[in-house]
């Protein structure tokens, strides 16, 4: 029975001490601003993402975490699709540049041919 009273008194003392500390506010100073719990991801803000950006990206694991294998698989697929997209865009831009160059060169050649036909046509009219 003595142990029961000892534990009860100890519990009351601890509760009173905690209540006084909380009511007193501790040191009275304001709490500092909490630090952001997000890490800064090294993603480019000034350009579109590329395959290398996805390869270097590592998502932080939180208390509840995430399925790392599935996330890594999704990032690998995203990186592969970005690389495929970038290659296709480069291919299409090269084809467009070639077509534009051919049109510019072909247009000048067509004008030259038209001018040449006009001269030969004029000569044909003069001789007739």
C-alpha positions in Angstrom: 0.0 0.0 0.0 2.9 2.3 0.7 4.2 1.8 -2.9 0.8 2.9 -4.2 0.9 6.2 -2.2 4.5 6.8 -3.3 3.6 6.4 -7.0 0.5 8.5 -6.7 2.4 11.4 -5.0 5.2 11.1 -7.6 2.7 11.3 -10.4 1.0 14.3 -8.9 4.4 16.1 -8.5 5.3 15.3 -12.1 2.0 16.5 -13.5 2.2 19.7 -11.4 5.7 20.4 -12.6 4.7 19.9 -16.3 1.6 22.1 -15.8 3.7 24.9 -14.2 6.3 24.7 -17.0 3.6 24.9 -19.7 1.6 27.6 -18.0 4.8 29.6 -17.4 5.7 29.4 -21.1 9.2 28.3 -20.5 11.7 31.1 -21.4 8.9 33.3 -22.8 10.7 33.7 -26.1 8.7 33.1 -29.3 9.4 29.9 -31.2 11.6 30.2 -34.2 10.1 29.5 -37.7 9.9 25.9 -38.6 12.3 24.8 -41.3 10.8 23.5 -44.5 10.5 19.8 -44.5 10.9 19.5 -48.3 14.2 19.1 -49.9 15.0 21.2 -52.9 14.9 19.1 -56.0 17.5 19.9 -58.6 14.9 20.3 -61.4 15.6 23.0 -64.0 13.3 26.0 -63.8 14.7 27.8 -66.8 14.4 24.9 -69.4 12.5 21.7 -70.1 13.5 18.6 -68.2 15.8 16.2 -70.0 16.7 12.5 -69.4 19.8 13.5 -67.3 17.5 15.5 -64.9 15.4 12.5 -64.3 18.4 10.3 -63.8 19.8 12.6 -61.1 16.5 13.1 -59.4 16.2 11.2 -56.1 12.9 11.6 -54.2 13.2 11.8 -50.4 11.6 9.1 -48.3 9.3 10.3 -45.6 8.1 8.7 -42.4 5.4 6.7 -44.3 7.8 6.4 -47.2 7.1 5.3 -50.7 7.6 2.1 -52.7 11.1 2.7 -53.9 11.1 0.0 -56.6 7.9 1.3 -58.2 9.0 4.9 -58.0 12.4 4.1 -59.6 10.6 2.2 -62.3 8.3 5.1 -63.0 11.3 7.5 -63.1 13.2 5.2 -65.5 10.2 5.0 -67.8 9.8 8.8 -67.6 13.5 9.3 -68.5 13.3 6.9 -71.4 10.2 8.6 -72.8 11.8 12.0 -72.4 14.9 10.7 -74.3 12.7 9.3 -77.0 10.7 12.5 -77.3 13.9 14.6 -77.5 15.4 12.4 -80.2 12.1 12.6 -82.2 12.0 16.4 -81.9 15.6 16.6 -83.0 14.8 14.4 -86.0 11.8 16.4 -87.0 13.7 19.7 -86.6 16.5 18.4 -88.8 13.9 17.3 -91.4 12.2 20.6 -91.3 15.5 22.5 -91.7 16.3 20.3 -94.7 12.9 20.9 -96.3 13.2 24.6 -95.7 16.7 24.6 -97.2 15.4 22.7 -100.2 12.5 25.0 -100.6 14.8 28.1 -100.5 17.2 26.5 -103.0 14.5 25.1 -105.1 12.6 28.4 -105.2 15.8 30.2 -106.5 16.4 27.5 -109.1 12.7 27.7 -110.2 13.0 31.4 -110.6 16.2 30.9 -112.6 14.5 28.4 -114.8 11.5 30.6 -115.3 13.8 33.5 -116.3 15.7 31.2 -118.6 12.4 30.0 -120.2 11.3 33.6 -120.6 14.5 34.5 -122.5 14.2 31.5 -124.7 10.5 32.1 -125.3 11.2 35.7 -126.3 13.8 34.6 -128.7 11.4 32.1 -130.1 8.8 34.9 -130.7 11.4 37.1 -132.3 12.5 34.4 -134.8 8.9 33.5 -135.6 
